[in-house]
Amino acid sequence: MLRLIHAQTTLGPLRVDDIDDGLPNKTAKRLGSTADPKAYARDGYANAPKQPSYIPRTKPGDPTVAGFIDLDETPRVTHSAHSGKIKGLQRAGLISVVSLTASDLATPVITAAQIAVPAAGDVTITGTGFASVAPDTTMVKLWGAGVGGTALAPALTLTTAQIIATAPGAVSNTSIVIDTLVNGALAAGDFVAVVADGKTSNTFTITV
């Protein structure tokens, strides 16, 4: 997969007009139809929606994050990335291109969350899939009797930048450490969830 990221050096979305020019690619039919020429699948694969062709300037729902789209590397996309519109936008400094796999976007899973690790008041969360692919950022939601709030309205929502700003705060794909000065009045029995690449993990009860 390729992630096309808006460089925000120009206003408005950017169109990648050579990955879907509106013409049917008559190599695969969807729904078994042969009567309607519009029933042909586009981008060379059947039973899947067309790939997006506009890169938004900001991420929908979060204007603090640069806009991006993720594309399967179909023949059209591959050609565009090597010698077409994607390559042209990249050379012009209007976008950056990141290669990723579907597993990079897997839903995060928490397997443990301990208070007083590595020091009194700190919390260490372990699991998988915590790292977000740029420009997306990882967030940690905390709530419960100690820290306050509810699952629908967490007392704290901490970004990666907020977590790593205070040592020993750290965020990796398998571990998150939050210093006591950042996590408020967090206590054993409170709850935590991790959001990575826009996907929310399981809710986990913090233990001693």
N, C-alpha and C positions, 0 to 999 in steps of 0.2 A: 504494500500500500504506500501511497504518497500523501503527505500532508502539505497542502499549499497554504502558506501563512501570509496574510496581508502585511506589508511593511509599513503601512500607514503613512507613506510619504505622499499620498494623494487622497483626495476626498472620494467617498463613495465606493461601491463594490467594484471588483475587477472581473471582467468576463473572460472565460477561457472558451473561445468560440470554435475551437477545432476538435473538442472531444464529444460534442453533440451538436451537429449542425442542423438538426431537425429532420434529416432524411433517414428513412428506415434502413437498417443494415439487414438485408434479406438473407441472413445465414441461419436464423433461428426464429421460429414462430412462437408466440405465446398463446396460451389457451387453445391451441390446436386449430386456430382460425386460418383459413386460406382465402376467404372471400374479401376481407378487409385489409388493404395494404398497410394500414396504420397498426395492424395487429402484430407486425414484426417486432421482435425485441431489438433494442438499440444497444450500442457499445459491445455487441458480440456475445451477450449471454442472456438466457431466457429466464422468465419468471422472477425478474428483479427490476426495481425501479431505475429510471435513468439516473446517471450520476449528476451531482450538482455541477453547474457550469459558472456560477457566480461566487466569488470569494468576498464575503462581507468584510467591511472595514473593522468592525468589532464583533466579538462573539455575541450572538443573540442572548439576551438576558443578563449579560455581564459586560458593560461597556469598558471596563478596565482591562479586558483581555483582547488582544489582537484577534481579528477574525480569521477563520481558517475553514478549509474543507478537506475531507479525507476521501481519496479516490482509490478504487481497485486498479491495479496496473493492467488494464485491458490493452489491446493493440493500439487503440486510439490514444489512450493516455500515455503509453510508452513512447509513441511517435512524437506526441506533443512535448514530452519532457526532454527528448533528445534534440529535436529540430523544429518544433512548432511553437505554439503560443505560450505554453508553460516555460519553455526555455527562453523565449523572448522576454517575458515578464521578469524572469529571474535575472537575466543579463541587465535589464533596465533598472534593477534594484527595487522593483515594485513588490516582489514576493520573495520569500525564501522557501525552500523545498526540503522536507525531512522524510526519510524513508522509515517505515515502521511496519510491524506485523499486527495481525488481529490480536495476538496474545498480549501485545503492549497495551491494549485497550480493555483488557479483562477487568471484570468487576473486582474491586478490592475485597479481601477477606481477612478479618481479624481473628487470630487464634489465641491471643493472650493480651491482657492489659493490666499492668501492675503499678500500684502506687508505691512510693518510696524507693524507686529504682530509676537511676543509679544512686540517688541521694534522697534524703527526707523531703517529702512534698513533691518530688518529681514524679512523672508518670512515663512508663515505657510501654509502647504498643507494638506488638509483633504480629506478623502475618505475611500476606502476599499482595502484590498489585498496588502498593501505596504510591509509587512514583507516577506522576502525570507526564504525558508527552507535551513539551513546550508548543505553544504558549499557555496551554492549560496549566492550572496550578492545583496542588493538593490542599485540601482543607480538612480540619478535624473539628467535629461537633461534640460538645460536652454538655451534659445536663444531669440532674438528679437532686437528691435531698441536700447534699453538701454544697454543690456549686450553684444549684437553683435551676429554674427553667424546666422545660418538658421536651419530649421528642419532637413535637411540632414547633416549639419555640425554644431552641437550645440557649442556655445561658451564655455560652461562648462558642463562637465559630472562628477558629484560628487558621490563618493562611500559612503557607510554607514560610513566607518572609517573616511573619510574626514569630513563628516557632524558632527559626534558626537565628533570630536576632539576639537571643539570650542563651548563652552557653549553659548547659551542654545540649541545647536544642539542636535536633537533627532530623532530617527526613530522608529515608532511602526507600527502596522498593519493598523491603522486608521489615523495616523498623522505623518508629517515630519516637523521639524523646522530647518531652515538653517540660521545661524547667518550672519549678514551683512558683516563680515570680510571674509566670505567664498564665498558668492554669487556674488561678484564682483559689477558691476554697475547696478544690476537688478533694473527694474522699472516697475510700473504699465503699462500694455499693452504688456509686454514681455510674453513669453510662457514657459510652463513647461510640462514635461512628466516623468512618473515614470516607471522604469523597475524593475520588481520583478520576480524571478524565470525564467528569460529569456523572459518574456512577457511584452510588452510595453502598457502602459495605453493610454487612450484618451489624446489628447492635450488640455491643459486648459490655458486660458488667465488670467494672474495675475491681480487682482483688488486691489483697495485701501480698 
